[in-house]
Amino acid sequence: MGRLLLMWRLAARDLRRRPAEAATFLVAVTLASVSLTVGIATTGAVSDGYAKTREATAGPDVMSVTADPDPAAFASRLARVPGVTAVGGPFFAFDTTIQAHGRSAHSAVEGRAAETSSVDRPWVTSGTWVSAGGAVIERGFAQSLGVGVGDRITVSGRSVPVVGIAISAATAVYPWGDPAQIGPSDAGGMVWLPTADARAAAGGDSGVHLIYLKLSDPDAATGFGKSAAVRALRPDGDTFFHYWQNVLQTDKAIIEFTRPTLVIGGWLLAIAAMVTLAALATARAARDNRRAAVLKAVGAGPGTVAAVLLAQYLVLTLVATAFGLTAATVAAPHLVDPSAGLLDTVSPPGAGTVFAAVLLAVVVAVTGALGPAARAARGSTVHALAETAHAHPRLTALTAYLPTSMLLGVRLVAGRPGRAALASAGTAVTTLMVTALLTWHADLDATPAVERFGPIEVRTDQTGQVLLAVTVALIALSTLNTVLLGWSTAVQARRALTISRTLGATPGQVVAALSVSQLLPAVPGVVTGVPVGLGLYWLFGTQVTPPGTWLLTAVLAILLAVAVLTALPAWAHTRSPAGSALDAETA
């Protein structure tokens, strides 16, 4: 109990005295946790949203699309098929093109009565249900067209006011919500009109009739159309069946590219977060070494010392995991339904999602902080504080004729290869996501404008937003990492660089040397990140390559940012005279 109390008090003291470090830790781990957790939870969120919408709207288990000349008699025969518990319709429907705000879009128009149906009762989210002379538009379709209650749309040359916005589980969300066809449905939306208005708008189009069925066993819906009872009464070639399972799978297709982006982005953010934590641990190495020495002096063993140094990280890890799970649970319904065709549902994360989030957070925290903590616990405090760099005779000979800045920078990299690896990894993941984002833009530019409206528009907009969000998060973490690594390098190399200054090196050369120490590992990072980013995009998208000028500009911008961000803390450490710095080292 005494050890636990000691660890808690020391962790609480650090959190109070250095809130910026705690906030940095929380942000890094939470970002990684949110992205990965949302990626894992998206499929479940689609299922939950569809189930909630289906329940609220009395969604059908089976939808029949028929051109039978006597649809009412056909619906009556379907009602007598074993397993059918309720029938809605038949409802007249036809395909057309509607216009709104200067845009044209493919759509189904379904005729409905003012009374609600026993099966498929669209949920009106704003306005009212169909009335004489007024139309109701499916919410995702209305959002895409920019149409609201009170606006007007043109249906078959007739201007119709929009009296309501609704959602339905009978068809897939926009842009796959057009059921008024014999066979598989094309991309399009859904508009409901009063039955008389729909027939008038159809003109000479004979259209089809939609019949919605509820079954006693919804899980057996996919076998309904193949049953002997249905085959015996179905007219040949003019009736097709759609099942709720197919609707759900189509809805899930809307996140076909979003989910891998989030999952891969989560792991990339986890790598960047590890770099952040390792950089934090490196920056506070001297402070942790002194604490380790004090604890050893009073009899603490290496295990106790390591536990004390890791205690605050573990506490923050739990808090960050809770933040990540909460944010992901709230965000998932919005990400999985970009067309607003489902009822948003916020459900508690499943056990698998919680386990993945906790595992990721623990891996990030332990990987980033365990190494420095273990070294502080096991190593000699005197040697750790001295931060003696390793001597490399061959490297000394090879770099002897380099310019001063390059010579010092190369030796700083060689003396601390672990830190160079961290810098390279952080630059690589940022370059990877920037490359993927540029490839997405090139892919979009290569798509003809006429094809962008509909499914491509909805999915590309969502994919682009997710790519941009993950890329911005990675750039922010990479910026922080570069500053932290540059600062810790400047602090730990202060003595060696101060001696170089006493031997004639100028402050400018010292700043340049520290920039070189970060630029050298950044080069393999960008060289690796570009092809890996292209490969990942090609794996989940299309084989499109952005222009070489885009990639070259991105690479040069990343390297310039690394140099500038490293130069800032380096400049701060060269402002004091060399003598003062040496006095501080020996004090």
Stockholm file with secondary structure:
# STOCKHOLM 1.0

chainA/1-587         MGRLLLMWRLAARDLRRRPAEAATFLVAVTLASVSLTVGIATTGAVSDGYAKTREATAGPDVMSVTADPDPAAFASRLARVPGVTAVGGPFFAFDTTIQAHGRSAHSAVEGRAAETSSVDRPWVTSGTWVSAGGAVIERGFAQSLGVGVGDRITVSGRSVPVVGIAISAATAVYPWGDPAQIGPSDAGGMVWLPTADARAAAGGDSGVHLIYLKLSDPDAATGFGKSAAVRALRPDGDTFFHYWQNVLQTDKAIIEFTRPTLVIGGWLLAIAAMVTLAALATARAARDNRRAAVLKAVGAGPGTVAAVLLAQYLVLTLVATAFGLTAATVAAPHLVDPSAGLLDTVSPPGAGTVFAAVLLAVVVAVTGALGPAARAARGSTVHALAETAHAHPRLTALTAYLPTSMLLGVRLVAGRPGRAALASAGTAVTTLMVTALLTWHADLDATPAVERFGPIEVRTDQTGQVLLAVTVALIALSTLNTVLLGWSTAVQARRALTISRTLGATPGQVVAALSVSQLLPAVPGVVTGVPVGLGLYWLFGTQVTPPGTWLLTAVLAILLAVAVLTALPAWAHTRSPAGSALDAETA
#=GR chainA/1-587 SS CHHHHHHHHHHHHHHHHCHHHHHHHHHHHHHHHHHHHHHHHHHHHHHHHHHHHHHHTTCCSEEEEECCSCHHHHHHHHHTSTTEEEEEEEEEEEEEEEEETTEEEEEEEEEECSSCCSSCCCEEEEECSCCTTCEEEEHHHHHHHTCCTTCEEEETTEEEEEEEEEECSSSCSTTBCCCCSSSSCCSBEEEEEEHHHHHHHHTTCCCEEEEEEEESCGGGGGGGGGSHHHHHHSCTTSEEEEEHHHHHHHHHHTTTTHHHHHHHHHHHHHHHHHHHHHHHHHHTHHHHHHHHHHHHHTTCCHHHHHHHHHHHHHHHHHHHHHHHHHHHHHHHHHHHCTTCCSCCCCCCCCHHHHHHHHHHHHHHHHHHHHHHHHHHHHSCHHHHHHTCCCCCHHHHHHHTTSCHHHHHHHHHHHHCHHHHHHHHHHHHHHHHHHHHHHHHHHHHHHSCGGGSTTHHHHHHHHHHHHHHHHHHHHHHHHHHHHHHHHHHHHHHTHHHHHHHHHTTCCHHHHHHHHHHHHHHHHHHHHHHHHHHHHHHHHHHSCCCCCCHHHHHHHHHHHHHHHHHHHHHHHHHHTSSCHHHHHHHHHC
#=GC SS_cons         CHHHHHHHHHHHHHHHHCHHHHHHHHHHHHHHHHHHHHHHHHHHHHHHHHHHHHHHTTCCSEEEEECCSCHHHHHHHHHTSTTEEEEEEEEEEEEEEEEETTEEEEEEEEEECSSCCSSCCCEEEEECSCCTTCEEEEHHHHHHHTCCTTCEEEETTEEEEEEEEEECSSSCSTTBCCCCSSSSCCSBEEEEEEHHHHHHHHTTCCCEEEEEEEESCGGGGGGGGGSHHHHHHSCTTSEEEEEHHHHHHHHHHTTTTHHHHHHHHHHHHHHHHHHHHHHHHHHTHHHHHHHHHHHHHTTCCHHHHHHHHHHHHHHHHHHHHHHHHHHHHHHHHHHHCTTCCSCCCCCCCCHHHHHHHHHHHHHHHHHHHHHHHHHHHHSCHHHHHHTCCCCCHHHHHHHTTSCHHHHHHHHHHHHCHHHHHHHHHHHHHHHHHHHHHHHHHHHHHHSCGGGSTTHHHHHHHHHHHHHHHHHHHHHHHHHHHHHHHHHHHHHHTHHHHHHHHHTTCCHHHHHHHHHHHHHHHHHHHHHHHHHHHHHHHHHHSCCCCCCHHHHHHHHHHHHHHHHHHHHHHHHHHTSSCHHHHHHHHHC
//
